[in-house]
């Protein structure tokens, strides 16, 4: 038996391209938000969108259907089941589904694969209950079937296994690229299977902490060598979870620079080349993309070049894609640090500005009202940006300014909702509503709420008027392909004006009608739905084009 010690591994052999991605919960009652998070993953510049697969979970969307929708709505990210539940997905059918989606997405599918878990749920869905040893053997047979189906130029597929049998199936279609089979494995037999048969290993940090990785890696390496494979050919990925607000004493529990150092160390010491963030929080995803991923790349580049160890300050490599300046701001009304711009300083040698990296705010899909002001599915989209175009910091600042204005509107909207809640409850802290008011009766509270809302309505109307009169005509003239989007935005401005009028009428009802508060709440809910949806749509379509508008 060949023995390979992890400490003796040559990490230069494990120099796979670094990948960063997200692990999204497929909540069926938040389907729009799930898709928005996937789009945010791409907008933030990450590489992978992955989704867990528990077909017996009634609260989850079907993973493969969801990945197909995500692939159709994105253009660069790879989509991955994390990991596909083989006991409920026949391998021959799964192979064809993966190959088909790979073809349709232009080669953007990888196949995370698992032996199965939660056997009561599997059995309830009609699957066979297997013990751990049987599940490993079934996975080995399943991988054999999958690879045979993908070999479109081979003969008929015949696998006479104990758990999976294919008797003369025709192979095909062939995927657009060599799909990686990434196995989720923790125990010895599964780790050995990974080393023998898989293209990648995909564990999760809650189940396999960093201290457990060396021994598990050694088992994979050993099994790969015994099977005549190069251990480094098995890509190592890692599902991770953490917090940016912790004290910095644990794994991924503190500021972003600590994350970067810990992940870079795992890459340099253990050969991990993919980090997938287990989070459904948009701000955490933004910070991971803007602060952690580029810093890990810098540290790993320097470490592989032998310039420093991960614990040393990051050097500035010449690679313009990895030498980034991060600007952090805190939007009004938000007590959390939020990354808003991550730019790459121009490379004097190449004379090129950075790629565009201002991230629009996604629509999380939450709706409070049963009324719909417009049909969101009819919204047009503008032409895609030129992927080779570079942007100066000044150009990118235009899109950032639009987001800043919108953040102010979002913060003011939160204040309105807070006032409504306090008035509805019969109490209000005057200082938190308006700083110049000390004590109020219920009648005065109602009046003050009305003045505040009217002031806010003027703010929104002024913002829209400036866009309609000044900005939109320039966009139409400079970018004719954007005209349908601009037309739709103007139409939505008029619709929001009508919603604001409804708020005004509701404020009158608040004073004159016994049930006036409910009328106000319904009106403000509708305003919330319409305005937040509109702002996200506008950012999605205009943030990048603003950088190309000759205003700077």
N, C-alpha and C positions, 0 to 999 in steps of 0.2 A: 504494500500500500504506500502510495506516495504521500508524504507529509509536507504540508506547506504551512509555515507559520505566518500569521498576519503581519507580524513586525518585519518580516523579511520581504514583503511585497514591494515591487518596484512601482511606485505610484505613477511614474512616467508612462507606464503601459495602460493606465486607467484614465487617460486623458480625453475622455469623451467630452463633447460639447456640453457646457453647462445649460441645464434647462430649469425653468421656474414656472410654476403653475398654481392653479387653485383646485380645491376639492370642495364641491358645492353640494349642499343637501337638496335633493330633488323634491321639495315640499309641494304637494299637489295643490294645496290651498294658496300657494304663493307662486304660481307658475310663471307669471310675467316677471316677477322679481328674480326668479332663478335664471331666466334667459337674460335679463338685464345684467346680472352678475357675470354671466359668461361673456357678454359683450364688453363689460368693463375689464375683464381679464385681458381681452385683446387690446382694448384702447390703452390700457396701462403698459402694454409692451411685454406681457408675459407670454409664455410659449405653449402652455397646456391648459386645457379645461378638462377636469376629471369629475366623474360622478359615481357615487356609490351605487351598488346594484343589489337590492333586496326585494325581489319580485313578490314576496309574501307580505311586504309592508304596504298596507292599504292606503297609508297617508302619503306614499311616494308616487311620483310619476314613473312610468316605465322608462328605465334607463336608456335603452337603445333608441326608443322613439325620441326621447329628449335630446340625446346626442345628435341625432339626425337634424332636429330643428336648430340646434346650436351650430352645427356645421354649416347649415344653409344660411344662417344669419351672420356668419363671420367669414373672414377670408384668409387668416394667417395661422390662428392657433390650431394645435392638434387636439383632437378629442379622444378621450380614453375612458372606458369603464374602469372603476377603481374599487373593486375588481369584479368582473363578470362572474355571476353565480352559475358555475358549470352544471350543477345538478338540475337546474331548471332551464338551461339553455342548451339543447342538443348540439353537440360540437359541429356537425356537418352544416346545420342551419346557421349557427353562429358564425362559422367561417365564411359562408356566402354573404351574410349580412355585413360582416366587417369588410370584406372585399368590395362589396357594392358601395358602401359608404366611402371607402377609400378612393374608389374611382370617381364618385360624384363630388367629393371634396377636394380633389386634386392631390391625393396622397397625404392626408392629414389625420389618419387614424392609427392609433396603437391599441393593442389588445391587452389590457390588464385582466388577469385570469386567476380565479380562486377555486379551491377544492370544495368549498361550501362550508356553511356554518348555520347555526340556528335550525337544527334538523327538524324540530317540531313544525316550524314554518314551512320548510321544504316539503315535508310529508303532507301538510295541509293543502299545499298547492298541487299535489299529485306526484311529487318527486320521490325518489327512493331514499330511505333513511340508510346512511352508511356509517360505519365506524371509522375512526381516523385512518387506519391502514387502508381500508377499502377506498376511502375518499382520495388518498394519494394515488393509488393504482388507477382509479377512474380518471384522475386528472392527467396522468401520463398517457392513457389511451386517448383521451380527448385531444391532447396536443398533437398526437400522431394523426388523428382524423383531420384536424384543422389544417395542418401543414400539407396533407395529401390533397385536400380540396383546393388549396391555394395553388398547387402545382398543376396549372392548367395544361401544360404540355406533357403531363405524365399519362399513364394508362388509367384504366378504371380503378376506383378506390375500393380496396377491400381490407377492412380491419375487423378481425374476428376476436374482439376483446371480451372480457368478462362483463363489462359494464356498458361499453359502446361498440356497436356492430354496424359496419357499413358494408353492403354486399353488392359491389358493382356500380356504385354511383359514379357519374361522370364528373371529373374535376372542373373547377372554374366557377365564376370568373376569377382570373388572376388579379390581385390587388394592384393598385397603381404604383406602389412601392413595397419594399420588403417590410411588412408590418411586424413590429416587435411584439413578442409575447412576453409580457412582464408578469411575473408570478408573485402573488402575496404569500409569503412563507415565513414561518417562525420556528417550527419544530425540526428535528434532525432530518427526518425522511423528506419533508417538504423542501428543506434547504438543499438536500442532496439532489432532489429532482430538479430544482432550479439550476444547479450547477451542470447537470447532465443535459437538460432539454430547453431551458428558457433563454430568452434574449435579454431579460432584465429581472431584477429583484425589486419588489415594491412593498416594503414593510411600513408600518406606521409608528411614530414615536410614542404614542400612549401605550403601545403593546411591546415595543422594543426600544428601550431608551438608548442613548448614545453609548453607554457603558457596555451594552450587550452586543453592539455591532461587530467588534473585532472577532469574537468567537463565531458568530454567525457567518461573517464574511469568510472566515477560514474554512468553514464547512462547505460553503459554496465553491471556493477555490479548489479544495481538495477533490470534490466530486467532479468538477469540470476537468481537472487534470487527469483523473482516472478514466474519464470518458474520451480522452484525447483532444480536449478542447483547450483553448487559451482562456484561463480564468478571467482575464481582462475583457474578453468578449461579452461577458455578462454585465450589462450596464447595471449600476446600483442607483436606485432612486429612493426617496424617503418622504413619506407623508409626515408633515410636521404641524404642530400646534404650539402656540405661545402667546405672550402678552407683551405689549410695548410699555406697559405701565408698571411692571413689577420692579422689585428692588435690584435686579441684576445679579442675584445670587444663584439662580438655577439655569437650566437649559432653556434658552429663548424666553427669558423672563426679565425683560428690562429694555433699555433703549436699543434702537436699531443697530448702532455700531457693535454692540455685544452680539446681536444675532449674526451679523456679518462675520465676525471673527470666529464664532463657534461653527458656523456652516462652512466657512473656508477651511477650518481645521479638519472637519469631517471629510472634505474633498481631498485635501492634501494627504491625510493620514489613512483614510479608509476608502478612497476612490469613489465617494458618493458624487454623482454628477447630475442629479435631479432633485429639486426640492419643491414639494407640492403643499401649499398652505391650506390647512383644514380650517376654513373660516367662511362665514356668510356675511361678514361685516364689510361694507364697501370701503370705509376708511382704512381698515386694517389691510385690505387688498392693495389699496393705493400706496400705503406706506411700504408694504413688502416689495412692491414693484419699483417704487421711486428711491427708497433708501437702502433696502437690503440687497436686492438682486445685483445692482451695479457695483456695490461695494464688495460683494462676494467675488464677482468677476475680477475686480481689481486685485484683491488679495490673492486669489488663486493664480492669476497671471504672474504676479510678482513672485509668489512662492514657487511656481513651476520653473521660473527663470533663475531661481536660486538667489534672488536679491535680498530676501528677508524671510522671516518666519511669520505665521499668521498673527502672532501677538504684537508684532512691530507695527508702527504707523504705516498706513497704506501709501505706497509710492504712486506716482502719477504715470501710468504706462502711456505709451504713445498712441494706443488704439483709441481713436476718437469716439467709438461707440461705448467705451468703458470709462473714459475720463469725464466725469459728470460733476456739475455744480448743482447742488440742491437748494432751492429757496423754499422755506416753510413759512406759512402764515396761518393765522387763526381767524376764521371768518367771524363776522359780528354775530354775537349771540351763541357762539359755540365755544365751550370751555375746553375742547380738545385740540391738541396740535394736529394740523392737517396738512399733508403735503399737497401743494398746489402746482408747483412747476419743478420739473427736473430737466435741466438743460445740459448740453455738452458744449464746453467752450470750443471755439473754432480752432482747428488744427492749422497753425501757420504754414506748415509744410504742404498740406494738402489744399489750403485755401478754402475749406468747406465749413459751413456752419453746421450746427447740430440738426438731427432729425427732430420732427415735431413731437413734443411730449407733454403738452398741456392736456389734462384728462377731463372730459366733460362729466358732469354729474349724472349718474344713471337714474332712470325712473325705476323705483323699487316695486312698482306695480300695485301698491296699496291704494284702495279706493274707499272712501268713507260714505259716499252718497250713492243712492240707486239711480240718480239722474246722470245722463251723459250729455255733455255739452256738444261733443262732436264724436265722429267715428275715427278713432286713432289708427285703424288699419288702412285708412285712405291717405295717410300722410305721405307725401312724396319725399324722396331722398335725392340729395345732390350727387354730382359726379364724384367718384372716388378720388382721393388725393394722389398725386404723383409720388410713388414710393421712393423715388430717387431725389426728390426735392429736399433741400436743406433750409433751415430757418435760423435767422438771427434771434438773439434774445429779445430785441425790440419787437420783431414781428410776432413772436410768441406771446409777448406781453399783451397784445390786443385781445387775444382769446382769454387770457387770464383776467383782464379787466372785465370782460363780459361776465365771467363766472363770479367775480367779486361783487358786481352789481346784483346778480341773481342771488348770491348768498345773503346780501343785505335784505332783499325782498323775502327770502325764506326765513330769515331771523325775525323780521317784522311780523310775518305771518304767524310764527310761533308765539309771539307776544300777544297777538290778537286772540289766538286760541286759548292762551293762558288767562286772558281777561274774561273771555266768555265762560270758562270753567269756574273762575272765582265768583263771577257775578251769579252764575247759576247756583253755586253753593251758598250764596248769600254773604260771602266774605271776600275781602280783597285787601291786599297789602298796598296801600297807595304808593309807597316808594318804589315798589317793583313795577307798578303800572305806569306811573308818570312821576318823575322825581319832584315836581313842584306841587304835588297834591299831598296833603297830610291826612286829613280825616274826611270821610264821606258817609252820607246816608245811602240807603239802597237806591233812592231816586237819583242821587248825585252819581252813584256808581254807574247807573244805566246811561246817564247823560255823558259821563266821561268816556264810557266805552264807545258811544256813538261818535264823539269827536275824534277819538283815536282811530276808529275804523275809517272815518271820512278822510282823515289825514293820510292814512295808508293808501286808500283808494286813489287819492291825488298823486301819491308817489308812483304807484303802478302806472296810472294813466300817463303821467309825464314821461316815464321811461319808454312806454310804448310809442308815444307821440314822437319822441326824439328818433326812435328807430324808423318809424314810418316816414318821417319827413326828411331825415338826413342820411341814415345808414343804408336803408333798403334800396333807394334809387342807385346808390353807388355800387352795391352788390349786383344789382340787375345789369348795370352797364358793363361792369368789369368782368362778370361771370354769367353769361347768358344761360348756361346750364343749371344755374342755381335759381332761376326765375320761378319755377313752380314751387320751390320751397319758400321763397320770399312771399309769394302770393298766399300760400297757406298760412304763414306766420301772421300776415296782416289780417287774414280772415279770423284767426284765433284771437288776435287782439280785440277785434270787434265783439267776438263772443264773450271774452273775459269782461269787457266793458258792460255787457248785459248782465253778467253775474254780479259785478260790483253794484249795479243798479238794484239788483235783487237784495244785496246786503243792506243798501240804504233803506229799502222798503221794510225789510225785516227789523231794522233799528227803530223805525216808527212803530211797528207792531209791538216792540219790546215795551214801549211806554203805554200804549193804548189798549192792548189786548191782554187778557189774563194768561193766555198760552203763548205770549210773545217770545219768551226765551227759547222755546223749541223751534220757533220759526227762525230765530237768529242762528241757532246751532246748525240747522239744516242748510241755511244759506252759506255759513262759513265753511261747512264741510264741502259743499259744492265748489266754493272758491278754492279751497285747499286742493281738491282733486284737479280742477282745471288748471290752476296756476302752476302747481308743481309739475304736472305732466307737460305743460307748455314750455316751461323753463328748461326741462331736460331735453325736450325735442329741439329747441332752439340751440342749445349748447352742442348737441350732437351734430347738428347740421352746419353751424356757423363758426365754431371755435377755430377749426383749421382754416376755412376760407378767409377768415379775418386776417390771418397772417399773410395772405397773398394780396390783400387789398392795399393799394398804394396810398396809405394814410400815414405812414410812419416817418 
